[in-house]
Amino acid sequence: MTNSNRHKISYLACPFTHPDPQIQAERLNTVNQFVAEKHQSGEFIYSPLTHNITLAKHFTKKASWETWEKFDKAMLQRCDELIVLTLTGWETSRGVQAEIAFAKEINLPIKMMELL
């Protein structure tokens, strides 16, 4: 596939970690729904939560930002933009803030998105 035929891929950042497992489950469900809707409308979204939660279940220790940092930065470098899903907690999420900082470092366009 030539560059002119290359599909735009957006990286989706959003908060996940929370002391309440119910809130984590709600966040994951919200993100998965969002990604599925975008995919069905022809948009390609890479969501670390959607794509990595299943993998993390097989880890021998609890996953954290440090677990994913190198991988997520590599994925950000391959994407065309960063979408920040502004779910409650995005401003204080260590991972989201690191993803925003890295996107700025590599001059990746950043789009803030609020779900209605």
Secondary structure, 3 states (H helix, E strand, C coil): CCHHHCCCEEEEECCCCCCCHHHHHHHHHHHHHHHHHHHHCCCEEECHHHHHHHHHCCCCCCCCHHHHHHHHHHHHHHCCEEEEECCCCCCCCHHHHHHHHHHHHCCCCEEEECCC
